[in-house]
Amino acid sequence: MNLRETLRRYNFSFSKRYGQNFISEPQLLHAIASAGAQSGDTVVEVGAGAGTLTAALCDLGANVTAFEIDERLRPVLEETLAGKNASVIFADVMKYDISNLDLGKYRVVANLPYYITTPVIFRFLYDENLLSLTIMVQKEVAERICASAGTPEYGALSAQMQVMGNVRIVRNVPRSMFYPVPDVDSAVVRLDIAPKAEKEILPTYKKTVAAAFAMRRKTLANNLAAAFGIVKPLAEELAEKVSGNRAARGETLTCEQFIQLSRLIKDGGRAN
């Protein structure tokens, strides 16, 4: 398929509002699809665009449910996905009740618009039916997701993603591979779901991580005291218990240390 000719034929104009940047290179599309799914998988795609990645997933033998918010792409997708095992839902995935689809266990594969990357990640991240998340994101975001504790890139997104399993960058994608060409390079990140914390602790974990990075200039103890209503001496004891440093900052804690801290907080904040 010649993507540019197809889009011109339907007088399609790209929308900055939706952050539309499409890929048409067949080998790259196959590589991205293969990084996220295989034959027989149920796949949810966010942002079908012109259907190029959707088609590549179908060609692998995946069963694809794709979301697309831009109704103007309906005739384009009817052409590019003709005869493919794909269902396209023209709706905002952030507002759609996915439980109505009865997907069972599924994988997410998507070329995410940069402006909605983090909300989409958290839309799916803690879903019990999610098997893996393979997303193309801005390269800097990919590096943040995979960053180690104590590095400048490490933050709440890193800790939230890493608690849910093994995450890695599987492919870098230069900006020249997109049409139209964006201002930044991209990378494909894959998260295989294998939670490192028990289900019951995850709500506390999410709140603990959010608190730890709420004000990066403040110590972990100060942030915990503000978020959980813990007196500061006890908050300092908790920080020392998990990190060995009463004045530790949130960005120095590993995912495992955040899990330990979350358990202590859920247990009533007892440090001993």
VENCORCOR-V944381 format. One record per run of one state. SS is the DSSP state (~ for helix, > for strand, _ for the rest). FROM is the first residue (numbers start at 1). LEN is the number of residues. If there is no record, write none. Layout:
BEGIN
[[SS/FROM/LEN] [SS/FROM/LEN]]
END
This chain:
BEGIN
[[_/1/2] [~/3/7] [_/10/12] [>/22/2] [_/24/2] [~/26/11] [_/37/5] [>/42/5] [_/47/5] [~/52/9] [_/61/2] [>/63/5] [_/68/3] [~/71/10] [_/81/5] [>/86/4] [_/90/8] [~/98/4] [_/102/4] [>/106/6] [_/112/2] [~/114/11] [_/125/5] [>/130/9] [~/139/7] [_/146/10] [~/156/8] [_/164/1] [>/165/9] [_/174/1] [~/175/3] [>/178/2] [_/180/6] [>/186/8] [_/194/5] [~/199/14] [_/213/7] [~/220/9] [_/229/3] [~/232/12] [_/244/6] [~/250/3] [_/253/2] [~/255/12] [_/267/6]]
END
